[in-house]
Structure formats: structure tokens, C-alpha cells
């Protein structure tokens, strides 16, 4: 898993235009921090949430398939109960790379969503938080990466 997870994370982050699905209305929410970090790292980020018109000064789209021009990658910050429907939307939109966020909690992945991605040729990153691999994210993210590496979950280092 170690090499595969990082290889898939590198493939995902090689895409320069990324939809971030599950952006919160709360400007202090973790999802907003991820969006800002991706922008700071030079990515063109497209927020997705059907309940928002604008997030961080960017037009927010209700669904991935509504994004124009389309994206090739989507970071999912969704509850696992919603992730399968979101990956179906990603497939309809032609998204080839999906990152199902996982931090300290259960994360976005569900068995159904993972099976769907596998059946539809979508490359998936799971069991990682983007902060664990983006450069210059600092504490506590580098400590989280260290702990995941130390206890055998993944070999994590900034890309």
C-alpha cells in the first residue's frame, strides 16, 4: 500500500485543476483550509457544494458534472454515506482521479464507492490527507504524517 498510495497521490496532484467536493459554508472549516492550501500550492481549485454559490471568492458548483470547463480530478471531503453518489457524478463528468480524504476520522471512503471507482477505471487515493503530502503544511500535519508512517499505515513524505 505504501508505494501505491503515494504513486496515486502523485498522479492526482499532477492534475493542476481540481474540484474540491464538500466545501463547507463555515469559513473556518477544515474543507476551507484544504482549499486554501491547494490554491497556495498553485492549483486551480473549483469548490463543489449544492448549497453554496461562492466559496473563498470562487464560483461554487452544485455537482462535479456542472463544472465548466470540466476537471480531471476531485478531492472528496464528503461523509462516506454520500461518497458513492459523488463518485458516480465524477464518472459522469469524466473525472479520472479521485481522492477520498482521510484524516483522523473515518474519512470519505466507503466500500461501495471504492468498488464503483475500480469498476469504472477511476484512480483512487484513500487513507491520506492532502496536508500529509503537500509541501510546507507544517504542524500538526507533519506530525500526523510521522505517526502514520511510524505505525505502519503509510509511508508518507511531502511530494
C-alpha positions in Angstrom: 0.0 0.0 0.0 2.8 2.4 0.8 4.1 2.8 -2.7 0.7 2.6 -4.4 -0.8 5.3 -2.1 2.0 7.7 -2.8 2.1 6.9 -6.5 -1.6 7.6 -6.8 -1.3 10.8 -4.7 1.4 12.0 -7.1 -0.8 11.2 -10.1 -3.6 13.0 -8.5 -1.5 16.1 -7.7 -0.1 16.1 -11.2 -3.6 17.4 -12.2 -3.5 21.1 -11.9 -7.3 21.8 -11.9 -9.1 20.0 -9.0 -12.7 20.0 -7.8 -13.0 20.0 -4.0 -16.3 18.4 -3.2 -17.9 19.0 0.2 -16.8 22.6 0.8 -18.4 23.9 4.0 -20.3 27.2 4.4 -18.2 27.7 7.5 -15.1 29.7 6.5 -13.1 28.1 9.4 -13.9 24.6 8.4 -11.2 22.1 7.6 -12.5 21.9 4.0 -11.8 25.6 3.5 -8.3 25.1 4.9 -7.7 22.4 2.3 -9.0 24.6 -0.5 -6.7 27.4 0.6 -3.7 25.1 0.8 -4.2 23.8 -2.7 -4.5 27.3 -4.0 -1.3 28.3 -2.2 0.4 25.3 -3.7 -0.5 26.6 -7.2 -3.6 24.5 -8.1 -6.7 25.8 -9.8 -9.4 24.8 -7.4 -13.1 24.5 -8.1 -15.3 24.3 -5.0 -18.4 22.0 -5.2 -21.4 22.2 -2.8 -25.0 22.4 -4.0 -25.8 24.8 -1.0 -23.2 27.5 -1.9 -22.8 30.0 -4.7 -19.3 31.2 -3.8 -16.5 29.8 -1.6 -13.2 31.6 -1.0 -14.1 34.0 -3.8 -14.6 31.2 -6.3 -17.8 30.2 -8.1 -19.1 27.1 -6.4 -20.8 24.4 -8.4 -23.6 22.1 -7.2 -22.1 18.9 -8.7 -18.9 17.9 -10.3 -20.6 17.4 -13.7 -21.7 21.0 -13.6 -18.1 22.3 -13.5 -17.1 24.1 -16.7 -14.6 23.6 -18.1 -14.5 20.1 -16.6 -11.9 18.9 -14.1 -10.0 15.7 -14.3 -9.6 15.3 -10.5 -11.8 15.6 -7.5 -10.9 15.7 -3.8 -13.8 14.4 -1.8 -14.4 15.7 1.7 -17.8 14.1 2.0 -19.4 11.7 4.5 -18.9 8.1 3.4 -22.7 7.8 3.0 -22.6 10.4 0.2 -19.4 9.3 -1.4 -20.8 6.6 -3.8 -23.2 9.2 -5.3 -20.4 11.7 -5.7 -18.1 9.2 -7.5 -21.0 8.4 -9.8 -21.2 12.1 -10.5 -17.4 12.2 -11.1 -17.7 9.3 -13.6 -20.4 11.1 -15.5 -18.2 14.2 -15.6 -15.2 12.2 -16.9 -13.1 12.6 -13.8 -10.3 10.0 -13.8 -8.7 10.8 -10.4 -10.5 10.8 -7.1 -9.0 11.4 -3.6 -11.2 10.2 -0.8 -9.9 12.3 2.1 -9.0 10.6 5.3 -7.6 12.4 8.3 -8.1 11.5 12.0 -11.7 10.3 11.5 -13.4 7.7 9.3 -12.8 9.6 6.1 -14.8 9.8 2.9 -14.3 6.3 1.6 -16.9 3.7 1.5 -16.7 0.1 0.2 -19.4 0.8 -2.4 -17.6 4.0 -3.7 -14.3 2.1 -3.9 -15.9 -0.8 -5.9 -17.5 1.7 -8.2 -14.2 3.5 -8.9 -12.5 0.2 -9.5 -15.2 -0.9 -11.9 -15.0 2.4 -13.8 -11.3 2.8 -14.1 -11.0 5.8 -11.7 -7.7 6.0 -9.9 -8.4 6.5 -6.1 -6.3 7.9 -3.3 -7.6 6.9 0.1 -6.3 6.8 3.7 -4.4 10.0 3.2 -5.0 13.7 3.9 -3.6 16.1 1.3 -1.9 18.0 4.1 0.2 15.0 4.7 1.8 15.2 1.3 1.6 18.9 0.2 4.9 20.7 0.9 5.1 23.3 3.7 1.9 22.4 5.5 3.7 22.4 8.9 2.5 21.2 12.3 0.2 19.3 13.1 0.0 17.8 9.6 3.7 16.8 9.5 3.2 15.1 13.0 0.2 13.3 11.6 2.3 12.1 8.6 5.0 11.0 11.0 2.5 9.0 13.2 1.0 7.3 10.1 4.5 6.3 8.9 5.7 5.3 12.3 2.8 2.9 13.0 2.8 1.3 9.5 -0.3 2.8 7.9 1.5 4.5 5.1 4.9 5.8 4.2 4.3 9.5 4.0 6.6 12.2 2.8 5.9 15.5 1.1 5.7 15.2 -2.7 
